[in-house]
Amino acid sequence: MGMNHMGMAHMGMAHMDSNSTMPPHHHPTTSASHSHGDGMMMNMTFYFGFKNVELLFSGLVINTPGEMAGAFVAVFLLAMFYEGLKIAREGLLRKSQVSIRYNSMPVPGPNGTILMETHKTVGQQMLSFPHLLQTVLHIIQVVISYFLMLIFMTYNGYLCIAVAAGAGTGYFLFSWKKAVVVDITEHCH
């Protein structure tokens, strides 16, 4: 029975291959665009345009220069917010650190002396409001990052510029406050 089934499947495939009514198969890399199935074409190369630009959801389609300008501003602000959220999460993490432990260990120093090097270990409790808040903010950050990636993958030059410019501006505005804290006990040489 297994051989008959295989033989019939092979015959069916041969019949399908010889059927002249079936359209030829095009590999996605051989074309500059491919269809979503609903008549909309997705560009696979960068382009600058504002007609039929689908943005994240099927009902959100850009068709005019004004809509593109609005989308540009919204995407720019979303990318800026993403960078600000990353910096804010780092600040909240530093503020929510609840347990600090110092460990000292001997290390060899110059001329055969022994120096004590101190290491600081910082921890956080899993079942705490700060950790829950960090988890919720992490989920928001991940969703925004995927939205920005999908927006970039529209290959629309205007939207790609909005993502890059927004991320750069957000980093410029928010990350300069990021201070590097150096514990003086770590450098006691």
Backbone as CSV, one residue per row, in Angstrom:
resi,resn,N_x,N_y,N_z,CA_x,CA_y,CA_z,C_x,C_y,C_z
1,MET,0.815,-1.181,0.000,0.000,0.000,0.000,0.864,1.251,0.000
2,GLY,1.998,1.222,0.713,2.891,2.359,0.763,3.464,2.686,-0.605
3,MET,3.784,1.672,-1.401,4.346,1.907,-2.727,3.310,2.516,-3.659
4,ASN,2.076,2.040,-3.578,1.025,2.592,-4.421,0.797,4.060,-4.102
5,HIS,0.798,4.372,-2.800,0.598,5.768,-2.379,1.727,6.651,-2.913
6,MET,2.958,6.175,-2.794,4.102,6.927,-3.283,4.032,7.082,-4.797
7,GLY,3.664,6.004,-5.486,3.567,6.057,-6.935,2.497,7.032,-7.382
8,MET,1.366,7.063,-6.683,0.294,7.980,-7.032,0.703,9.413,-6.752
9,ALA,1.409,9.629,-5.644,1.866,10.975,-5.321,2.837,11.463,-6.388
10,HIS,3.714,10.584,-6.856,4.663,10.962,-7.905,3.933,11.273,-9.208
11,MET,2.932,10.458,-9.535,2.153,10.708,-10.748,1.414,12.028,-10.645
12,GLY,0.889,12.319,-9.435,0.182,13.581,-9.223,1.118,14.758,-9.420
13,MET,2.336,14.647,-8.951,3.315,15.711,-9.108,3.666,15.882,-10.583
14,ALA,3.819,14.753,-11.290,4.140,14.833,-12.709,2.991,15.488,-13.464
15,HIS,1.752,15.183,-13.059,0.594,15.788,-13.694,0.562,17.295,-13.434
16,MET,0.892,17.701,-12.198,0.901,19.123,-11.855,1.972,19.853,-12.645
17,ASP,3.143,19.237,-12.819,4.222,19.886,-13.550,3.861,20.102,-15.020
18,SER,3.094,19.168,-15.579,2.753,19.293,-16.990,1.511,20.148,-17.219
19,ASN,0.861,20.582,-16.169,-0.346,21.393,-16.282,0.043,22.794,-16.717
20,SER,-0.417,23.214,-17.890,-0.008,24.511,-18.435,-0.776,25.675,-17.834
21,THR,-1.835,25.418,-17.051,-2.617,26.516,-16.484,-2.019,27.047,-15.199
22,MET,-1.086,26.336,-14.615,-0.473,26.803,-13.369,0.590,27.842,-13.692
23,PRO,0.609,28.955,-12.947,1.630,29.978,-13.200,3.001,29.483,-12.787
24,PRO,4.042,29.930,-13.467,5.396,29.518,-13.078,5.749,30.091,-11.713
25,HIS,6.558,29.359,-10.974,6.978,29.773,-9.635,8.159,30.739,-9.747
26,HIS,8.043,31.872,-9.077,9.143,32.839,-9.053,9.760,32.839,-7.678
27,HIS,11.056,32.726,-7.602,11.779,32.787,-6.328,11.821,34.239,-5.876
28,PRO,11.588,34.536,-4.553,11.560,35.927,-4.088,12.809,36.728,-4.405
29,THR,13.968,36.078,-4.522,15.191,36.837,-4.784,15.324,37.234,-6.237
30,THR,14.478,36.655,-7.112,14.571,37.006,-8.526,13.734,38.228,-8.859
31,SER,12.977,38.711,-7.913,12.095,39.844,-8.161,12.377,40.928,-7.140
32,ALA,12.115,42.177,-7.501,12.341,43.283,-6.575,11.190,43.446,-5.598
33,SER,10.100,42.714,-5.790,8.975,42.798,-4.866,8.185,41.506,-4.912
34,HIS,7.347,41.312,-3.879,6.437,40.179,-3.906,5.111,40.579,-3.280
35,SER,4.074,39.816,-3.624,2.711,40.170,-3.239,2.382,39.656,-1.854
36,HIS,1.581,40.431,-1.121,1.087,40.021,0.186,-0.083,39.056,0.045
37,GLY,-0.640,38.906,-1.126,-1.800,38.064,-1.314,-3.076,38.873,-1.435
38,ASP,-3.047,40.118,-1.016,-4.232,40.967,-1.102,-4.063,42.056,-2.156
39,GLY,-3.137,41.856,-3.083,-2.926,42.824,-4.148,-1.846,43.841,-3.840
40,MET,-1.442,43.987,-2.573,-0.402,44.952,-2.203,0.955,44.322,-2.486
41,MET,1.848,45.106,-3.044,3.191,44.614,-3.329,4.153,45.107,-2.255
42,MET,5.050,44.219,-1.816,6.058,44.593,-0.828,7.386,44.737,-1.549
43,ASN,7.976,45.908,-1.453,9.269,46.143,-2.088,10.364,45.418,-1.326
44,MET,11.306,44.884,-2.054,12.442,44.191,-1.462,13.739,44.967,-1.705
45,THR,13.613,46.206,-2.181,14.746,47.103,-2.350,14.333,48.465,-1.802
46,PHE,15.309,49.277,-1.439,15.005,50.594,-0.894,14.404,51.488,-1.976
47,TYR,13.418,52.272,-1.581,12.762,53.189,-2.506,12.246,54.393,-1.725
48,PHE,12.033,55.492,-2.410,11.440,56.683,-1.824,10.093,56.892,-2.499
49,GLY,9.035,56.696,-1.754,7.697,56.872,-2.288,6.700,56.989,-1.158
50,PHE,5.473,57.377,-1.504,4.440,57.499,-0.484,3.115,56.885,-0.922
51,LYS,3.094,56.166,-2.020,1.867,55.524,-2.501,1.826,54.077,-2.025
52,ASN,0.720,53.692,-1.408,0.482,52.310,-0.957,1.582,51.770,-0.050
53,VAL,2.038,52.579,0.898,3.051,52.138,1.858,2.315,51.617,3.088
54,GLU,2.358,50.306,3.266,1.682,49.680,4.399,2.575,49.790,5.626
55,LEU,2.021,50.297,6.723,2.814,50.559,7.928,2.291,49.725,9.098
56,LEU,2.925,48.606,9.368,2.676,47.698,10.486,1.345,46.963,10.428
57,PHE,0.245,47.628,10.120,-1.072,46.999,10.135,-1.735,47.168,8.770
58,SER,-2.587,46.222,8.395,-3.186,46.244,7.058,-4.035,47.491,6.819
59,GLY,-4.642,48.060,7.822,-5.472,49.246,7.643,-4.700,50.546,7.665
60,LEU,-3.427,50.477,7.966,-2.597,51.680,8.075,-1.736,51.805,6.813
61,VAL,-2.299,52.454,5.794,-1.635,52.580,4.500,-1.405,54.054,4.196
62,ILE,-0.173,54.388,3.855,0.204,55.767,3.515,-0.007,55.959,2.014
63,ASN,-0.719,57.048,1.643,-1.004,57.308,0.232,-0.725,58.734,-0.203
64,THR,-0.436,59.640,0.748,-0.215,61.042,0.383,1.075,61.544,1.022
65,PRO,1.629,62.632,0.502,2.824,63.208,1.134,2.569,63.627,2.586
66,GLY,1.377,64.129,2.873,1.046,64.523,4.247,1.023,63.333,5.198
67,GLU,0.462,62.219,4.734,0.448,61.008,5.554,1.873,60.509,5.788
68,MET,2.728,60.607,4.764,4.125,60.183,4.916,4.843,61.083,5.908
69,ALA,4.573,62.403,5.847,5.201,63.336,6.795,4.756,63.005,8.223
70,GLY,3.477,62.718,8.405,2.985,62.337,9.725,3.595,61.041,10.213
71,ALA,3.701,60.061,9.310,4.317,58.786,9.673,5.790,58.978,10.016
72,PHE,6.471,59.849,9.259,7.882,60.129,9.523,8.050,60.660,10.949
73,VAL,7.226,61.635,11.328,7.316,62.230,12.667,7.001,61.179,13.734
74,ALA,5.948,60.383,13.506,5.569,59.366,14.493,6.672,58.321,14.667
75,VAL,7.259,57.858,13.573,8.325,56.852,13.646,9.567,57.461,14.287
76,PHE,9.889,58.694,13.945,11.021,59.398,14.549,10.851,59.459,16.067
77,LEU,9.652,59.858,16.529,9.387,59.955,17.968,9.404,58.580,18.641
78,LEU,8.905,57.555,17.950,8.927,56.200,18.508,10.371,55.729,18.701
79,ALA,11.223,56.001,17.724,12.634,55.606,17.844,13.330,56.389,18.958
80,MET,12.993,57.679,19.092,13.552,58.467,20.199,13.089,57.910,21.545
81,PHE,11.799,57.589,21.632,11.238,57.021,22.867,11.931,55.712,23.217
82,TYR,12.207,54.887,22.226,12.888,53.619,22.448,14.253,53.843,23.102
83,GLU,15.021,54.793,22.581,16.335,55.085,23.164,16.190,55.634,24.582
84,GLY,15.218,56.513,24.785,14.981,57.050,26.127,14.569,55.968,27.110
85,LEU,13.755,55.024,26.642,13.313,53.927,27.500,14.483,53.057,27.927
86,LYS,15.421,52.794,27.019,16.593,52.001,27.382,17.386,52.677,28.494
87,ILE,17.605,53.988,28.364,18.372,54.725,29.380,17.598,54.786,30.694
88,ALA,16.286,55.012,30.620,15.463,55.069,31.831,15.489,53.740,32.579
89,ARG,15.459,52.628,31.835,15.511,51.317,32.487,16.833,51.116,33.211
90,GLU,17.930,51.583,32.624,19.230,51.463,33.298,19.234,52.267,34.591
91,GLY,18.680,53.479,34.545,18.607,54.310,35.750,17.744,53.685,36.827
92,LEU,16.595,53.143,36.428,15.727,52.477,37.401,16.403,51.257,38.001
93,LEU,17.157,50.547,37.203,17.862,49.368,37.706,18.881,49.770,38.765
94,ARG,19.619,50.849,38.503,20.599,51.312,39.503,19.908,51.728,40.796
95,LYS,18.756,52.391,40.689,18.045,52.856,41.886,17.390,51.717,42.658
96,SER,17.073,50.614,41.974,16.336,49.536,42.634,17.234,48.444,43.196
97,GLN,18.530,48.606,43.086,19.442,47.594,43.618,19.345,47.606,45.134
98,VAL,19.004,46.443,45.706,18.685,46.407,47.128,19.766,45.796,47.998
99,SER,20.556,44.894,47.485,21.568,44.276,48.333,22.949,44.522,47.754
100,ILE,23.818,45.002,48.611,25.186,45.271,48.196,26.112,44.457,49.101
101,ARG,26.999,43.713,48.501,27.930,42.881,49.268,29.338,43.200,48.798
102,TYR,30.236,43.402,49.750,31.638,43.668,49.431,32.466,42.436,49.742
103,ASN,33.314,42.057,48.815,34.225,40.929,49.005,35.644,41.436,48.809
104,SER,36.509,41.125,49.772,37.908,41.500,49.651,38.738,40.247,49.434
105,MET,39.724,40.380,48.560,40.610,39.250,48.317,42.034,39.761,48.099
106,PRO,43.009,38.996,48.579,44.395,39.427,48.404,44.861,39.217,46.958
107,VAL,45.624,40.185,46.472,46.227,40.079,45.140,47.701,40.468,45.269
108,PRO,48.550,39.873,44.456,49.978,40.215,44.549,50.219,41.644,44.071
109,GLY,51.029,42.370,44.816,51.362,43.739,44.478,52.812,43.859,44.039
110,PRO,53.279,45.078,43.862,54.680,45.282,43.453,55.653,44.910,44.578
111,ASN,56.816,44.457,44.201,57.905,44.125,45.136,57.488,43.083,46.161
112,GLY,56.647,42.126,45.785,56.271,41.036,46.676,55.257,41.413,47.738
113,THR,54.662,42.582,47.662,53.658,42.972,48.659,52.304,42.365,48.301
114,ILE,51.429,42.365,49.274,50.074,41.846,49.079,49.099,43.020,49.221
115,LEU,48.252,43.181,48.229,47.221,44.217,48.277,45.855,43.563,48.431
116,MET,44.932,44.278,49.056,43.562,43.784,49.183,42.708,44.476,48.120
117,GLU,42.057,43.682,47.277,41.179,44.224,46.251,39.739,43.952,46.667
118,THR,38.912,44.985,46.600,37.523,44.866,47.024,36.606,44.873,45.809
119,HIS,35.672,43.925,45.788,34.680,43.831,44.722,33.301,44.065,45.314
120,LYS,32.485,44.801,44.587,31.125,45.071,45.047,30.156,44.239,44.213
121,THR,29.281,43.483,44.889,28.256,42.692,44.222,26.904,43.304,44.561
122,VAL,26.116,43.607,43.527,24.815,44.240,43.732,23.735,43.282,43.267
123,GLY,22.676,43.132,44.043,21.592,42.223,43.696,20.239,42.897,43.767
124,GLN,19.231,42.164,43.332,17.861,42.658,43.336,16.958,41.476,43.675
125,GLN,15.852,41.741,44.355,14.924,40.677,44.712,13.976,40.412,43.551
126,MET,13.690,39.124,43.301,12.840,38.781,42.168,11.392,39.211,42.393
127,LEU,10.855,38.965,43.555,9.458,39.307,43.831,9.377,40.683,44.486
128,SER,9.646,41.698,43.690,9.592,43.071,44.188,8.964,43.958,43.119
129,PHE,8.435,45.096,43.542,7.833,46.023,42.585,8.854,46.525,41.558
130,PRO,10.086,46.883,41.962,11.056,47.338,40.947,11.328,46.291,39.871
131,HIS,11.416,45.020,40.263,11.675,43.975,39.278,10.461,43.773,38.366
132,LEU,9.265,43.853,38.930,8.044,43.750,38.121,7.968,44.908,37.121
133,LEU,8.291,46.117,37.588,8.300,47.282,36.703,9.335,47.104,35.588
134,GLN,10.519,46.604,35.927,11.559,46.349,34.926,11.073,45.329,33.893
135,THR,10.344,44.331,34.338,9.832,43.302,33.431,8.830,43.897,32.454
136,VAL,7.894,44.714,32.950,6.900,45.353,32.090,7.590,46.294,31.095
137,LEU,8.544,47.081,31.570,9.272,47.992,30.686,10.092,47.226,29.652
138,HIS,10.621,46.069,30.043,11.378,45.244,29.097,10.459,44.750,27.974
139,ILE,9.248,44.321,28.336,8.293,43.856,27.324,7.964,44.984,26.359
140,ILE,7.711,46.175,26.889,7.423,47.338,26.038,8.608,47.628,25.119
141,GLN,9.816,47.571,25.664,11.021,47.836,24.876,11.175,46.820,23.752
142,VAL,10.922,45.551,24.022,11.047,44.514,23.001,10.012,44.730,21.895
143,VAL,8.768,45.032,22.267,7.716,45.251,21.265,8.069,46.452,20.383
144,ILE,8.519,47.547,21.003,8.899,48.732,20.218,10.066,48.408,19.291
145,SER,11.035,47.634,19.780,12.183,47.307,18.931,11.751,46.496,17.719
146,TYR,10.820,45.571,17.895,10.327,44.806,16.744,9.506,45.682,15.801
147,PHE,8.710,46.602,16.348,7.982,47.539,15.484,8.957,48.342,14.633
148,LEU,10.019,48.857,15.244,11.007,49.636,14.496,11.698,48.779,13.438
149,MET,11.978,47.535,13.764,12.591,46.643,12.779,11.645,46.419,11.601
150,LEU,10.370,46.170,11.890,9.407,45.934,10.818,9.192,47.189,9.976
151,ILE,9.215,48.350,10.607,9.104,49.606,9.855,10.296,49.747,8.918
152,PHE,11.493,49.457,9.411,12.682,49.533,8.572,12.576,48.546,7.411
153,MET,11.960,47.401,7.666,11.854,46.369,6.638,10.802,46.678,5.575
154,THR,10.119,47.822,5.680,9.267,48.253,4.568,10.138,48.699,3.407
155,TYR,11.411,48.954,3.663,12.392,49.434,2.682,12.057,50.823,2.159
156,ASN,11.104,51.505,2.801,10.792,52.866,2.384,11.881,53.781,2.936
157,GLY,12.561,54.507,2.054,13.682,55.352,2.454,13.309,56.380,3.508
158,TYR,12.132,57.003,3.369,11.705,58.011,4.343,11.547,57.397,5.734
159,LEU,10.918,56.230,5.796,10.694,55.584,7.096,11.999,55.051,7.688
160,CYS,12.902,54.568,6.836,14.204,54.104,7.330,15.008,55.262,7.907
161,ILE,14.957,56.407,7.235,15.639,57.597,7.750,15.020,58.017,9.080
162,ALA,13.687,57.933,9.194,13.011,58.304,10.444,13.470,57.408,11.598
163,VAL,13.600,56.103,11.340,14.061,55.178,12.387,15.487,55.529,12.810
164,ALA,16.384,55.672,11.841,17.789,55.948,12.157,17.968,57.314,12.809
165,ALA,17.300,58.337,12.271,17.440,59.690,12.830,16.827,59.768,14.223
166,GLY,15.707,59.109,14.434,15.077,59.109,15.756,15.934,58.399,16.788
167,ALA,16.502,57.256,16.403,17.374,56.517,17.322,18.626,57.333,17.642
168,GLY,19.208,57.959,16.622,20.403,58.779,16.852,20.107,59.983,17.725
169,THR,18.996,60.653,17.457,18.617,61.819,18.263,18.309,61.404,19.699
170,GLY,17.602,60.290,19.861,17.303,59.802,21.207,18.556,59.469,21.983
171,TYR,19.489,58.815,21.320,20.754,58.492,21.987,21.487,59.771,22.369
172,PHE,21.537,60.735,21.448,22.220,62.000,21.703,21.593,62.723,22.886
173,LEU,20.263,62.766,22.955,19.576,63.516,24.011,19.594,62.815,25.360
174,PHE,19.507,61.485,25.378,19.328,60.782,26.646,20.590,60.138,27.196
175,SER,21.492,59.675,26.359,22.601,58.884,26.890,23.747,59.719,27.421
176,TRP,23.797,61.008,27.154,24.902,61.807,27.674,24.841,61.896,29.194
177,LYS,23.653,61.674,29.768,23.505,61.699,31.229,24.008,60.418,31.876
178,LYS,24.218,59.402,31.044,24.642,58.114,31.572,26.018,58.262,32.197
179,ALA,26.084,58.179,33.503,27.358,58.354,34.204,27.994,56.996,34.463
180,VAL,29.277,56.952,34.338,30.008,55.747,34.681,30.481,55.903,36.112
181,VAL,29.977,55.022,36.967,30.336,55.082,38.376,31.525,54.163,38.603
182,VAL,32.579,54.718,39.143,33.781,53.948,39.404,33.971,53.893,40.914
183,ASP,34.032,52.693,41.454,34.246,52.507,42.880,35.741,52.666,43.151
184,ILE,36.098,53.646,43.992,37.518,53.921,44.223,38.221,52.762,44.924
185,THR,37.464,51.908,45.620,38.121,50.780,46.285,38.551,49.707,45.293
186,GLU,38.050,49.756,44.055,38.446,48.763,43.070,39.828,49.061,42.492
187,HIS,40.328,50.284,42.674,41.596,50.688,42.076,42.563,51.143,43.171
188,CYS,42.872,50.241,44.055,43.708,50.623,45.187,45.172,50.294,44.967
189,HIS,45.621,50.191,43.745,47.028,49.836,43.464,47.926,50.967,43.805
